Amino acid sequence: MNTTTRCAALMAALLIAPGTASALTLAQAEQAMAAHNPDLLAAAIALRGTQGDAVSASRRPSPELSVGTSKISRQEGIGPGRWKDKRVDSTLGLGWTWERGGKRGWRMRQADALVEAANLSLLDGRRQQQVALTEAYFGLKAAQELQRIAAEDRRASAESLAAADKQVATGALAPIERARLAVDDLKVADATREAERGLREARHVLALLLGNDIDAALSADDAWPRAGATATPATPAPTALEERVDLRAAEARVIAADAARALARSERRRDVQFGLEAEREPADIGGVTWGVSMSVPLGGAKRWRGEQQRAEADYDAAVLERQQLRRAATAELDQLQHALAAAAQRRTEYEQLQGPAARQSLDGLELAYRRGAATLTDLLDARRSWREFESDLIDARLAHASALARWNAAVTASEGHPR
């Protein structure tokens, strides 16, 4: 079974059995998002519309056919007899426009650049949605682990409370100590409810990205990204930076604005309309006569000054946007590189240094409390510290996964065209 088939089977399972948890890999989530994400679908529709505009831009002015009649009398009407004997004057004309100044070429250049910009914007939308999907996917994984830890703590707290009840009954534990355990159990119960709420919210976020209304069955199955994954390459060179789809889209918009500016300037060369006309008048011994015409719009240079000023302003705005995007991309790469390095270091410290120490501390306090060498306060503090550490560890893994996804999206140059 190939990946596409597995994805289709997965989505069908979500629709048929919404109450059953279904494991979802990140690759399957990417395929589902590409097929159903509303933002990507809207960008694809916009691209299709821009392609239609390009077809319209390449169209030449259509010939015009005109039919007319005149010399209709109110007293005599059109006269008796066959149509050839009518007294009316009939005309048949054909006209066409000669576009001057290369207007069609500039229209096509502008439309092609806008199609390229829309195409690249779709790729950039996929790049951004990929980051959002990765964050939502591992956000769901973090919420699952927090809910699992909270459930384990709730079960352990209930067992400790039950053991305390037996000790109170035998006189081995003071009632006040049992009351402190009950208070701690309430805190654990609140944490469990909060973890369940966070899990539902994480499923909702991922379901929206996948374009799926049924979110109760979503479950992140992939492992966390490798802890050693970091921004090993240096900041890409300017030539590589220019290959980013958002910067390429900005460059395409500049080209489109430049073509629009040239199109506005070409209006200075007026179009010429030619016409050919056949006229039939029964009173004329010649029968059918022919005529030609030529028309040119009048007006000075100020007639198109408004359109030219608007085109110049749009071009300057596109150039400014390109410059701002390039500066922002350079700054973003520097920030993301340092953020990823810091997130990787934090996760490594939590997993390799603080994790074993925190676990040993809790195990030691548990043993000491059973032997009477530690107080209940020490035990509760140790358990609280361990729960905080587990939450911080999951947060460190999630921050590293998010930073890695943002870095990969920032340095990835999408080639080709979306399918």
Solvent accessible surface area in square Angstrom, and as a share of the most:
residue,aa,sasa,rsa
1,M,160,0.71
2,N,95,0.49
3,T,44,0.25
4,T,96,0.56
5,T,61,0.36
6,R,100,0.36
7,C,14,0.08
8,A,61,0.47
9,A,53,0.41
10,L,17,0.08
11,M,30,0.13
12,A,44,0.34
13,A,44,0.34
14,L,2,0.01
15,L,119,0.59
16,I,141,0.72
17,A,40,0.31
18,P,58,0.37
19,G,77,0.74
20,T,86,0.50
21,A,71,0.55
22,S,25,0.16
23,A,59,0.46
24,L,1,0.00
25,T,41,0.24
26,L,32,0.16
27,A,56,0.44
28,Q,25,0.11
29,A,0,0.00
30,E,58,0.26
31,Q,64,0.28
32,A,0,0.00
33,M,8,0.03
34,A,56,0.43
35,A,57,0.44
36,H,81,0.36
37,N,2,0.01
38,P,75,0.47
39,D,86,0.45
40,L,8,0.04
41,L,81,0.40
42,A,59,0.45
43,A,31,0.24
44,A,38,0.30
45,I,99,0.50
46,A,60,0.47
47,L,20,0.10
48,R,156,0.57
49,G,42,0.40
50,T,26,0.15
51,Q,82,0.36
52,G,36,0.35
53,D,91,0.47
54,A,19,0.15
55,V,107,0.62
56,S,53,0.35
57,A,15,0.12
58,S,34,0.22
59,R,151,0.55
60,R,159,0.58
61,P,53,0.33
62,S,75,0.48
63,P,91,0.57
64,E,101,0.45
65,L,126,0.63
66,S,67,0.44
67,V,119,0.68
68,G,31,0.30
69,T,80,0.47
70,S,54,0.35
71,K,122,0.52
72,I,98,0.50
73,S,43,0.27
74,R,229,0.84
75,Q,148,0.66
76,E,112,0.50
77,G,28,0.27
78,I,81,0.41
79,G,13,0.12
80,P,103,0.65
81,G,56,0.54
82,R,167,0.61
83,W,169,0.59
84,K,106,0.45
85,D,78,0.41
86,K,39,0.17
87,R,110,0.40
88,V,17,0.10
89,D,8,0.04
90,S,42,0.27
91,T,36,0.21
92,L,92,0.46
93,G,8,0.08
94,L,78,0.39
95,G,10,0.09
96,W,111,0.39
97,T,43,0.25
98,W,135,0.47
99,E,43,0.19
100,R,62,0.23
101,G,23,0.22
102,G,45,0.44
103,K,9,0.04
104,R,64,0.23
105,G,43,0.42
106,W,87,0.30
107,R,55,0.20
108,M,63,0.28
109,R,114,0.42
110,Q,48,0.21
111,A,10,0.07
112,D,83,0.43
113,A,9,0.07
114,L,72,0.36
115,V,31,0.18
116,E,61,0.27
117,A,6,0.05
118,A,22,0.17
119,N,9,0.04
120,L,4,0.02
121,S,48,0.31
122,L,7,0.04
123,L,16,0.08
124,D,19,0.10
125,G,21,0.20
126,R,79,0.29
127,R,33,0.12
128,Q,100,0.44
129,Q,29,0.13
130,Q,56,0.25
131,V,17,0.10
132,A,35,0.28
133,L,0,0.00
134,T,12,0.07
135,E,46,0.21
136,A,11,0.08
137,Y,0,0.00
138,F,9,0.04
139,G,17,0.17
140,L,0,0.00
141,K,26,0.11
142,A,5,0.04
143,A,11,0.08
144,Q,37,0.17
145,E,27,0.12
146,L,64,0.32
147,Q,47,0.21
148,R,116,0.42
149,I,19,0.10
150,A,9,0.07
151,A,34,0.27
152,E,72,0.32
153,D,26,0.14
154,R,83,0.30
155,R,135,0.49
156,A,50,0.39
157,S,12,0.08
158,A,46,0.35
159,E,109,0.49
160,S,24,0.16
161,L,32,0.16
162,A,51,0.40
163,A,48,0.38
164,A,2,0.02
165,D,62,0.32
166,K,147,0.62
167,Q,76,0.34
168,V,48,0.27
169,A,89,0.69
170,T,110,0.64
171,G,62,0.60
172,A,80,0.62
173,L,23,0.11
174,A,47,0.36
175,P,96,0.61
176,I,114,0.58
177,E,44,0.20
178,R,74,0.27
179,A,44,0.34
180,R,88,0.32
181,L,15,0.07
182,A,25,0.20
183,V,82,0.47
184,D,11,0.06
185,D,13,0.07
186,L,117,0.58
187,K,112,0.48
188,V,3,0.02
189,A,8,0.06
190,D,75,0.39
191,A,49,0.38
192,T,17,0.10
193,R,142,0.52
194,E,94,0.42
195,A,15,0.12
196,E,67,0.30
197,R,115,0.42
198,G,24,0.23
199,L,20,0.10
200,R,136,0.50
201,E,90,0.41
202,A,16,0.12
203,R,45,0.16
204,H,98,0.44
205,V,71,0.41
206,L,0,0.00
207,A,4,0.03
208,L,132,0.66
209,L,27,0.13
210,L,1,0.00
211,G,39,0.38
212,N,11,0.06
213,D,141,0.73
214,I,46,0.24
215,D,22,0.11
216,A,57,0.44
217,A,0,0.00
218,L,1,0.01
219,S,24,0.15
220,A,7,0.05
221,D,84,0.43
222,D,43,0.22
223,A,83,0.64
224,W,30,0.10
225,P,26,0.16
226,R,169,0.62
227,A,25,0.19
228,G,46,0.45
229,A,16,0.12
230,T,47,0.28
231,A,13,0.10
232,T,114,0.66
233,P,78,0.49
234,A,78,0.61
235,T,59,0.35
236,P,40,0.25
237,A,57,0.44
238,P,104,0.66
239,T,110,0.64
240,A,49,0.38
241,L,13,0.07
242,E,63,0.28
243,E,74,0.33
244,R,10,0.04
245,V,0,0.00
246,D,20,0.10
247,L,5,0.02
248,R,53,0.19
249,A,3,0.02
250,A,1,0.01
251,E,67,0.30
252,A,6,0.04
253,R,72,0.26
254,V,9,0.05
255,I,62,0.31
256,A,3,0.02
257,A,13,0.10
258,D,42,0.22
259,A,0,0.00
260,A,22,0.17
261,R,43,0.16
262,A,19,0.14
263,L,35,0.17
264,A,10,0.08
265,R,105,0.38
266,S,9,0.06
267,E,50,0.23
268,R,146,0.53
269,R,128,0.47
270,R,69,0.25
271,D,37,0.19
272,V,14,0.08
273,Q,64,0.29
274,F,67,0.28
275,G,15,0.14
276,L,72,0.36
277,E,79,0.35
278,A,17,0.13
279,E,55,0.25
280,R,50,0.18
281,E,41,0.18
282,P,52,0.33
283,A,90,0.70
284,D,54,0.28
285,I,184,0.93
286,G,52,0.50
287,G,31,0.30
288,V,77,0.44
289,T,55,0.32
290,W,179,0.63
291,G,31,0.30
292,V,126,0.72
293,S,72,0.47
294,M,127,0.57
295,S,59,0.38
296,V,63,0.36
297,P,60,0.38
298,L,154,0.77
299,G,33,0.32
300,G,49,0.47
301,A,82,0.64
302,K,149,0.63
303,R,147,0.54
304,W,34,0.12
305,R,130,0.48
306,G,50,0.48
307,E,96,0.43
308,Q,25,0.11
309,Q,129,0.57
310,R,155,0.56
311,A,9,0.07
312,E,55,0.25
313,A,51,0.39
314,D,60,0.31
315,Y,45,0.17
316,D,87,0.45
317,A,59,0.46
318,A,11,0.08
319,V,28,0.16
320,L,93,0.46
321,E,65,0.29
322,R,49,0.18
323,Q,67,0.30
324,Q,100,0.44
325,L,53,0.26
326,R,79,0.29
327,R,156,0.57
328,A,57,0.44
329,A,2,0.02
330,T,68,0.39
331,A,50,0.39
332,E,60,0.27
333,L,1,0.01
334,D,70,0.36
335,Q,121,0.54
336,L,23,0.11
337,Q,39,0.17
338,H,119,0.53
339,A,48,0.38
340,L,0,0.00
341,A,51,0.40
342,A,60,0.46
343,A,12,0.09
344,A,11,0.09
345,Q,114,0.50
346,R,83,0.30
347,R,15,0.06
348,T,45,0.26
349,E,61,0.27
350,Y,33,0.13
351,E,49,0.22
352,Q,122,0.54
353,L,123,0.61
354,Q,80,0.35
355,G,12,0.11
356,P,62,0.39
357,A,59,0.46
358,A,27,0.21
359,R,96,0.35
360,Q,128,0.57
361,S,60,0.39
362,L,12,0.06
363,D,70,0.36
364,G,36,0.35
365,L,48,0.24
366,E,37,0.17
367,L,73,0.36
368,A,26,0.20
369,Y,58,0.22
370,R,166,0.60
371,R,184,0.67
372,G,66,0.63
373,A,85,0.66
374,A,17,0.13
375,T,80,0.47
376,L,8,0.04
377,T,54,0.31
378,D,65,0.33
379,L,3,0.02
380,L,10,0.05
381,D,62,0.32
382,A,15,0.11
383,R,47,0.17
384,R,83,0.30
385,S,66,0.42
386,W,38,0.13
387,R,51,0.19
388,E,101,0.45
389,F,19,0.08
390,E,30,0.13
391,S,48,0.31
392,D,57,0.29
393,L,26,0.13
394,I,5,0.03
395,D,68,0.35
396,A,1,0.01
397,R,55,0.20
398,L,48,0.24
399,A,38,0.30
400,H,0,0.00
401,A,2,0.02
402,S,22,0.14
403,A,12,0.10
404,L,26,0.13
405,A,14,0.11
406,R,109,0.40
407,W,7,0.03
408,N,70,0.36
409,A,11,0.08
410,A,1,0.01
411,V,51,0.30
412,T,67,0.39
413,A,38,0.29
414,S,27,0.17
415,E,121,0.54
416,G,43,0.41
417,H,127,0.57
418,P,23,0.15
419,R,265,0.97
